[in-house]
């Protein structure tokens, strides 16, 4: 896709990851700060009210007590709409390089294409971009006061400004607008359901409760909860946020049509038989699972219809116990099962259709084999509290060739029974809304409960407990990932949804895991070492990439999304000052750079680069790109983001 260059905000460079000649940016936006303050009583700082950071702004003048958080509006539709606007605005200002004024001021976004401006109250200004905003007002050139805006107005105005500013006709933004509104409606349904549960509502296990916690979704995505093509009734059972569960839909496949593989040579279909309890399987046939929504959809595909007509594939229908969707929707978990299943799901969720690709499932098996050849033993010895959940096998129906939509990956499940429970980091940080009476929740996120528990157990203030929480998190999760890359050249994509931590009795991280077969990279400079470790490791899979590209991607997934995102969440939740946490983070990374010289490429980027490459979810959405297809270098829009770690001093 050719994307024309347009004027850029001063000091910010944007490209799509291919070359500077294909810059992908939104229109440079004129910004003014307006004083939105009035004398009043300083608000008490609590985790449930992150906007009430202190009683003064940067000019040491009193700040009025903030208005009620829009997320706590009694009407779930308005609360969902506010959540959609906030994530859209957060992504927009990040990707256009727009500066955000201090807490308590008003951000003014001028939109010259339509002679409009948005005036957005700043509830919390974040050093890492995790801003909190109030309800915007839309002002025309003829109207000085403006009117309160909703998600439809804000999405239409911003997306139209972006398309026109990039030389694209405005109707090309219609799909992105529709996804924003779909996301807002889905978010409202999640909020309404959880409020009906009351404060005591919990998932079946701690693992599932964290997977079901992402009511509002990715904080830097314009449409984090958009799920198109499924009905409300279907989403009742397919949505983790609604605590849905369902039986798998099973097919019987002739062995000649079954394809797949495993890291240890076992036949994948034999691993699946114990999961199909109660299934009446025809003699000589092999069980193949599918998501129920996918099962209906694939029957319309010519290649699948031909197998059915030939008697080589038979739909058997739903069978067996219920499975629970996790935060990715397509990966399902059963508390008593030995494995999890990553099912193919052609429903468009956020930017992509979640169809499993055979190439990525082969990569998962190869990665499991590579880990078993040495790195897994090294990890257990050096970092016994860190593990990788392997996608160690896969299966599908249909001869070798294109995907049929019945591809399923088989994943480790260490979280069965009553043992240590991994908690999705995105779920720990996920914001909650109040009970529906305009008041905030007791804790704005699960991590607030954990940090406050740590503060009580350790006898320290919440801010100090936050610093200790971060140090423990780095120890069990970030340090092993960086050392794995330094030792073997193996790099992963540890964004918040792909990382899990367990908490000890004091609420502090005590173990960590990484998951997802799509996110493996091998630095080209280490290819010969890996081939000696596992001959043929790089054959037939897209695994090897240039060292600088690998460092750039890890700097985004681990650095920007995970670590800076964690710091930003703690600040937005009112747990600690972001500057203090950035200094803690910088100190740990500087010490690691001293002890791990082979990680210098990555750590030099994180510590010294003035800008870091960052995925632009807003621009990717406006462009209509599917992030799971195409070349890995250009399947998403990437931007340059100012690096807050360069400003942090120990």
Long-range contacts (C-beta under 8 A, 24 or more apart in sequence): 1-623, 1-625, 3-166, 3-623, 4-166, 4-167, 4-168, 6-165, 6-166, 6-167, 7-165, 8-97, 9-96, 9-97, 9-98, 10-97, 11-97, 11-642, 12-97, 12-611, 12-639, 12-640, 12-642, 13-611, 13-640, 14-95, 14-97, 14-616, 14-639, 14-640, 15-638, 15-639, 15-640, 16-634, 16-637, 16-638, 17-613, 17-633, 17-634, 17-636, 17-637, 17-638, 18-633, 18-634, 24-166, 24-616, 24-619, 24-623, 24-637, 24-639, 25-95, 25-96, 25-165, 25-166, 25-619, 25-639, 26-92, 26-95, 26-96, 26-161, 26-162, 26-165, 26-166, 26-618, 26-619, 27-96, 27-112, 27-113, 27-161, 27-162, 27-164, 27-165, 27-166, 28-96, 28-97, 28-165, 29-96, 29-98, 29-109, 29-110, 29-111, 29-161, 30-110, 30-112, 31-98, 31-99, 31-107, 31-108, 31-109, 31-110, 32-108, 32-110, 33-101, 33-105, 33-106, 33-107, 33-108, 34-105, 34-106, 34-108, 34-119, 35-105, 35-106, 36-104, 36-105, 36-106, 36-121, 36-122, 37-61, 37-62, 37-63, 37-64, 37-104, 37-105, 38-64, 39-64, 40-64, 40-65, 41-65, 45-574, 46-440, 46-574, 47-443, 47-444, 47-445, 47-448, 47-451, 47-452, 47-462, 47-573, 47-574, 47-575, 48-440, 48-441, 48-442, 48-443, 48-444, 48-448, 48-574, 49-440, 49-444, 49-574, 50-123, 50-124, 50-132, 50-444, 50-571, 50-572, 50-573, 50-574, 51-103, 51-123, 51-124, 51-132, 52-574, 53-103, 53-124, 53-574, 57-102, 57-103, 57-104, 57-105, 58-102, 63-103, 63-104, 64-104, 66-104, 66-123, 66-134, 67-121, 67-134, 68-438, 69-123, 69-434, 69-440, 70-134, 70-135, 71-216, 71-431, 71-433, 71-434, 72-433, 72-434, 72-438, 72-439, 72-440, 72-441, 73-438, 74-436, 74-437, 74-438, 76-188, 76-189, 76-191, 76-192, 76-195, 76-436, 77-185, 77-188, 79-187, 79-188, 79-191, 79-433, 80-184, 80-185, 80-186, 80-187, 80-188, 80-189, 80-190, 80-191, 81-150, 81-151, 81-184, 81-188, 82-135, 83-184, 83-187, 83-191, 83-216, 83-431, 84-151, 84-155, 84-180, 84-181, 84-183, 84-184, 84-187, 84-223, 85-133, 85-135, 85-136, 85-149, 85-150, 85-151, 85-154, 86-132, 86-133, 87-216, 87-217, 87-218, 87-219, 87-220, 87-221, 87-222, 87-224, 88-151, 88-154, 88-155, 88-158, 88-180, 88-222, 88-223, 88-618, 89-120, 89-131, 89-133, 89-136, 89-154, 89-158, 90-129, 90-130, 90-131, 90-133, 90-219, 90-220, 91-220, 91-221, 91-222, 91-616, 91-617, 91-618, 92-158, 92-222, 92-618, 93-129, 93-131, 94-129, 94-220, 94-614, 94-616, 94-618, 94-639, 94-641, 95-616, 95-617, 95-618, 95-619, 95-639, 100-125, 100-126, 100-131, 101-125, 107-133, 109-158, 111-157, 111-158, 111-160, 111-161, 112-161, 113-160, 113-161, 113-164, 113-165, 114-157, 114-160, 114-161, 115-140, 115-141, 116-140, 116-141, 116-157, 118-149, 118-154, 118-157, 118-158, 119-146, 124-571, 124-572, 126-568, 126-571, 126-572, 126-578, 127-567, 127-568, 127-571, 127-578, 127-579, 127-582, 127-644, 127-647, 128-564, 128-565, 128-567, 128-568, 128-571, 128-578, 128-582, 128-644, 129-220, 129-564, 129-568, 129-641, 130-219, 130-565, 130-568, 130-569, 130-571, 130-572, 131-572, 132-572, 151-180, 151-181, 151-184, 152-177, 152-181, 155-180, 155-181, 155-222, 159-622, 162-618, 162-619, 162-622, 163-622, 172-622, 172-624, 173-622, 175-624, 176-222, 176-223, 176-621, 176-622, 176-624, 179-222, 179-223, 179-226, 179-228, 179-350, 179-621, 180-222, 180-223, 180-226, 182-223, 182-225, 182-226, 182-227, 182-228, 183-217, 183-222, 183-223, 183-224, 183-225, 183-226, 186-225, 186-226, 186-227, 186-235, 186-239, 187-215, 187-216, 187-217, 187-224, 187-225, 189-232, 189-235, 189-242, 190-215, 190-216, 190-225, 190-239, 190-241, 190-242, 191-215, 191-433, 193-241, 193-242, 193-243, 194-241, 194-432, 194-433, 195-433, 195-435, 195-436, 198-435, 199-435, 199-441, 199-442, 203-243, 203-324, 204-324, 204-335, 205-335, 205-415, 205-421, 206-421, 206-423, 207-333, 207-335, 207-415, 207-421, 207-422, 207-423, 208-240, 208-324, 208-326, 208-333, 208-335, 209-427, 210-423, 210-424, 210-427, 210-428, 210-446, 210-500, 211-240, 211-324, 211-325, 211-326, 211-327, 211-333, 211-424, 211-427, 212-240, 212-241, 212-243, 212-324, 212-327, 212-427, 213-327, 213-424, 213-426, 213-427, 213-428, 213-430, 213-432, 213-446, 214-240, 214-241, 214-327, 214-424, 214-426, 214-427, 214-430, 214-497, 215-241, 215-430, 215-431, 215-432, 215-433, 216-430, 216-431, 217-350, 218-350, 218-426, 218-617, 219-565, 219-569, 220-617, 221-350, 221-617, 221-618, 221-621, 222-617, 222-618, 222-621, 223-350, 223-351, 223-621, 224-350, 225-350, 226-348, 226-349, 226-350, 227-329, 227-347, 227-348, 227-349, 228-347, 228-348, 229-347, 229-348, 230-293, 230-347, 234-293, 238-291, 238-292, 238-293, 238-325, 238-329, 239-325, 239-329, 240-324, 240-325, 240-326, 240-327, 240-329, 243-324, 244-324, 244-325, 245-322, 245-323, 245-324, 245-325, 246-292, 246-318, 246-322, 246-323, 247-292, 247-318, 247-319, 247-320, 247-321, 247-322, 247-323, 248-275, 248-276, 248-289, 248-290, 248-291, 248-292, 248-318, 248-319, 248-320, 248-323, 248-332, 248-341, 248-343, 249-289, 249-290, 249-291, 249-292, 249-294, 249-295, 249-315, 249-316, 249-317, 249-318, 250-276, 250-279, 250-287, 250-288, 250-289, 250-290, 250-316, 250-317, 250-318, 250-319, 250-320, 251-287, 251-288, 251-289, 251-290, 251-295, 251-313, 251-314, 251-315, 251-316, 251-397, 251-406, 252-281, 252-282, 252-285, 252-286, 252-287, 252-288, 252-313, 252-314, 252-316, 253-285, 253-286, 253-287, 253-288, 253-307, 253-312, 253-313, 253-314, 253-397, 254-284, 254-285, 254-286, 254-311, 254-312, 254-313, 255-284, 255-285, 255-286, 256-312, 257-307, 257-312, 257-313, 257-397, 257-398, 257-399, 258-286, 258-288, 258-395, 258-396, 258-397, 259-358, 259-395, 259-396, 259-397, 259-398, 259-399, 259-400, 260-393, 260-394, 260-395, 260-396, 261-362, 261-365, 261-393, 261-394, 262-365, 262-392, 262-393, 262-394, 262-410, 263-365, 263-368, 263-369, 263-372, 263-390, 263-392, 263-393, 264-392, 266-393, 268-393, 268-394, 268-395, 268-410, 269-395, 271-339, 271-393, 271-410, 272-395, 272-410, 274-338, 275-320, 275-334, 275-337, 275-339, 275-341, 276-319, 276-320, 277-319, 277-320, 277-321, 278-319, 278-320, 279-316, 279-319, 279-320, 280-316, 281-316, 282-314, 285-314, 288-313, 288-395, 288-396, 288-397, 288-406, 288-408, 289-341, 289-343, 289-408, 290-343, 290-344, 290-405, 290-406, 290-408, 291-330, 291-332, 291-343, 291-344, 291-345, 292-318, 293-345, 293-347, 294-343, 294-344, 294-345, 294-346, 294-405, 294-406, 297-346, 297-405, 298-346, 298-404, 298-405, 298-406, 301-404, 301-405, 303-398, 303-402, 303-404, 304-397, 304-398, 304-404, 304-405, 304-406, 307-397, 307-398, 307-404, 313-397, 326-424, 327-424, 327-426, 327-427, 327-497, 328-354, 328-497, 329-354, 330-354, 331-411, 333-413, 333-415, 334-416, 335-415, 335-416, 335-417, 336-416, 336-417, 337-413, 337-416, 338-413, 338-416, 339-410, 339-411, 339-412, 339-413, 340-389, 340-410, 340-411, 340-412, 340-413, 341-408, 341-409, 341-410, 341-411, 342-391, 342-408, 342-409, 342-410, 342-411, 342-517, 343-408, 344-403, 344-405, 344-406, 344-407, 344-408, 346-405, 350-617, 350-621, 351-617, 351-620, 351-621, 351-625, 351-626, 351-627, 351-636, 352-626, 352-627, 352-628, 352-629, 353-626, 353-628, 354-628, 355-403, 355-405, 355-407, 355-628, 356-394, 356-403, 356-407, 356-408, 356-409, 357-403, 357-407, 357-628, 358-394, 358-396, 358-403, 358-407, 359-541, 359-542, 360-517, 360-518, 361-391, 361-394, 361-407, 361-409, 361-517, 362-394, 362-540, 362-541, 363-517, 363-518, 363-520, 363-541, 363-542, 363-543, 364-390, 364-391, 364-392, 364-394, 364-409, 364-517, 364-518, 364-520, 365-391, 365-392, 365-393, 365-394, 366-537, 366-541, 366-543, 367-391, 367-517, 367-520, 367-543, 368-392, 369-534, 369-537, 370-490, 370-530, 370-533, 370-534, 370-537, 371-490, 373-533, 373-534, 373-537, 374-488, 374-533, 375-484, 375-487, 375-488, 375-490, 378-487, 378-488, 379-480, 379-484, 382-480, 382-483, 383-476, 383-479, 383-480, 383-483, 385-476, 385-510, 385-511, 385-512, 386-476, 386-477, 386-480, 386-481, 386-511, 386-512, 386-513, 386-514, 387-414, 387-511, 387-512, 387-513, 387-514, 388-492, 388-513, 388-514, 388-515, 389-413, 389-414, 389-500, 389-513, 389-514, 389-515, 391-516, 391-517, 409-517, 411-515, 414-513, 420-502, 420-511, 421-502, 422-500, 422-501, 422-502, 422-511, 422-513, 423-500, 423-501, 423-502, 423-503, 424-496, 424-497, 424-499, 424-500, 425-496, 425-497, 425-499, 425-500, 425-501, 425-562, 425-566, 426-495, 426-496, 426-497, 428-501, 429-496, 429-565, 429-566, 429-569, 429-573, 431-573, 444-573, 444-574, 445-569, 445-573, 447-569, 447-570, 447-573, 447-575, 448-573, 448-575, 449-507, 450-503, 450-507, 450-508, 451-507, 451-570, 451-575, 452-507, 453-506, 453-507, 454-506, 454-507, 454-508, 457-505, 457-506, 457-507, 458-506, 462-575, 462-576, 463-575, 463-576, 463-577, 463-580, 466-570, 466-575, 466-576, 466-581, 467-576, 467-580, 467-581, 467-584, 468-508, 469-507, 469-508, 469-509, 470-566, 470-567, 470-570, 470-581, 470-584, 470-585, 471-584, 471-588, 472-508, 472-509, 472-510, 473-501, 473-509, 473-512, 473-566, 474-563, 474-585, 474-588, 475-509, 476-501, 476-509, 476-510, 476-511, 476-512, 477-501, 477-509, 477-512, 478-558, 478-562, 478-563, 478-588, 479-588, 479-592, 480-512, 481-514, 481-554, 481-558, 482-558, 482-592, 482-596, 482-599, 482-602, 482-603, 483-592, 483-596, 483-599, 485-523, 485-550, 485-554, 485-599, 485-602, 486-596, 486-597, 486-598, 486-599, 487-598, 488-526, 488-529, 488-530, 488-533, 489-522, 489-523, 489-525, 489-526, 489-527, 489-529, 489-530, 489-550, 490-520, 490-521, 490-522, 490-530, 491-520, 491-521, 491-522, 491-523, 491-550, 491-553, 491-554, 492-519, 492-520, 492-521, 492-554, 492-557, 493-518, 493-519, 493-520, 493-521, 493-553, 493-554, 493-557, 494-519, 494-557, 494-558, 494-562, 495-557, 495-561, 495-562, 496-561, 496-562, 496-565, 496-566, 498-557, 499-562, 518-628, 519-557, 521-545, 521-549, 521-550, 521-553, 521-554, 522-550, 523-547, 523-550, 542-632, 545-632, 547-601, 548-601, 549-633, 551-601, 551-602, 551-605, 552-605, 552-613, 553-613, 554-602, 555-602, 555-605, 555-606, 555-609, 555-612, 555-613, 556-612, 556-613, 556-614, 556-615, 556-638, 559-605, 559-606, 559-612, 560-612, 560-614, 560-641, 561-615, 564-644, 564-645, 578-644, 579-648, 582-644, 582-645, 582-647, 582-648, 583-648, 583-649, 583-650, 585-645, 585-648, 586-645, 586-648, 586-649, 586-650, 587-650, 589-645, 590-650, 606-643, 606-645, 607-645, 607-646, 608-646, 609-643, 609-646, 610-642, 610-643, 610-646, 611-640, 611-641, 611-642, 611-643, 612-640, 612-641, 612-643, 613-638, 613-639, 613-640, 613-641, 614-638, 614-639, 614-640, 614-641, 615-639
